[in-house]
Every structure is written in C-alpha cells, then in structure tokens.
Amino acid sequence: MKHDKFVGDGEGTHGNGTKSGKLDYILMSPELAKKAKLGGIERRGVWGGKNGDLFPHIPEIKTAKDAASDHAALWVDIDI
C-alpha cells in the first residue's frame, strides 16, 4: 500500500478493511518493486460489514458464509 503504483480503497485487508486489519502483504525486493506496474486490493470475495454492504461483491455471495475469505486479496502486476 506504500508503493506509488498501488491503487487502494482502504487501509486494511482483513474483515472490514480498517487500519487495524492490515494483515496481508506482498513483499518485493527493491529491484522487483521497480518493475511493478500496478497493484491493488480485490474485495469482491469478501463479505464486508454486518450486512455485507461495505464492498461490492460477486452476486453469488448472499451471506458471510458464502464469502471466499475474510481477507481481501492483494495483487500486483509486475513487468518481468
């Protein structure tokens, strides 16, 4: 989330995406970080909030039990 190519919609990746939920990381060497083109958080598989309305999610997720995880996925596009 500190990389200049990162596009985020919050501070954390766990639960409701709060700062205290910053639990997931992508670690890169300085050389690899230079090759990063874009990065972000994929939240569509997470049930956010009591009613699941904090984040857009895929239509198949109807309840918290349907969620892929309680951790949003971090991703990075690297030009290698």
Buried (B, 14 or more C-beta within 10 A) or exposed (E): BEEEBBEEEBEBBBBBBEEEBBEBEBEBEEEEBEBBEEBBBEBBBBBBEEEBEBBEBEEEBEEBEEBBEBBBBBEBEBEE
